[in-house]
Amino acid sequence: MDKYPQSAGHLQLIPKTHYHWIYELPDMGEIFSLAQKITHAIIPVLGADHIALGTFGNEVPHAHIWIVPYYSKQYQIQEGRRSESRINQRQKLYKLIFLRLAKEVFV
C-alpha cells in the first residue's frame, strides 16, 4: 500500500532487487504482467472504475509501478500529494486487497 495514496487502494509494486529505473529491469515485461494480474484481482474488491499504472520514480530512487484505482469522481494523479483521509483508509483496504491477491495472484 502506498504511504501517500492518490486514491483508495493505491498500491506500489516494487521488485526485490534494486534498480533505479523501471526500464533497467532485466525483463520489464514480468513486472507489468504481475501488475496486470493484481489489477484484475483488485478491481472487484475496490469497486474501481479502472486502474492506472504509473512509473514516475521522481520521489523514490527505486524502480516501482504505481497501481492506482480510479473511481467515477477521481482527481488527477499527483506524485507525492498527501491526503489524510486516504491514508486512514489504507489499513482497511490492505486486508481486503491482501486476501484477494493471496487467492488469485500469489498462489
N, C-alpha and C positions, 0 to 999 in steps of 0.2 A: 504494500500500500504506500502511496506517495505521502511524504511528510507534509507537503503543502498542496493538497488535492485541488485540481481545477474543477472537478465535479465529483459527485458521489460515486465511489468505486474506482477512482483513478489509481492505476497500478503502474509500477515500473518493472520491466523485465530486464534483468542485469545478468550478463554472463559471469560465471565464477572466475574465469581467467581475465586478468586486467588487460583491456585495450582502451586507448584514449578515445578513439572514434569508432563508430559502428562499422564503418567501411574497412576497418583494419582487421575485423574478424576473419579467420581463415575461410569460413563458409557462412557468409551473411544470410544466405537463404534459410539456414537452420533456425536462426533466432526468429525470423519472420514467419516460418512455419509454426513454431511454437506460439508466437503471438496470435496467429490465426486460430489455433485450437483454443487458446484462452478466450479470445474474443467470442467465438461461437458458444463457449460454455457459460460465459458470464452475462450475455445479453438477456436471456430469460430470467436470471436471478435478479438483475438490477432493474429490469423493465426499461432499458435504454432504447432510444430510437435507433441509434447506431453507435459505432465506436470509431474514434480517430486514433491513428498511430502517429507518433512523432519521435524524431531522433534529434532533438535540439542540442543538448550537451553543453550549453554555454556555462551553466552553473555547476556542473559536476564533471570533473575530468575523468570520466569512466563511461565507456560505451553503454548505452541503455536505450530502451524503447519505452516511450510513454504509451500506455493503453488508457485512453480517456473516453469514458462513456459520454454520449450526448443525449440530452433529453429535449423535449419539444421547445422549451424556452431557455435554451443554453446560450451563454455569452461566449465570446471568442476565447480561445486558449491563450494565456499569457504566462510565459515561463516565470516561475518564482512568485506569482501572485498568491497571496495568503488569504484564506477565508476561514475564520474561526468556526463557523457553523459546519463547514465541510470537514474540518479536522475532527470535530466532535462526532461525526457520523462514522469515521474511519473504523473504529473498533467493532461497531455493529456489523458493518459491511464485510469486514475482514472474515468473520466467522462464516457468513453466508457464502462468500466467494471461495474461501478455502475448502469448505465442504464440497462445493460443486466441482472445483478443479481436482480435488482428490479422487472424485468418482470418474470424471471424464477425461482428464488430460494427463495426470501423473499416475497412471495405472501400470 
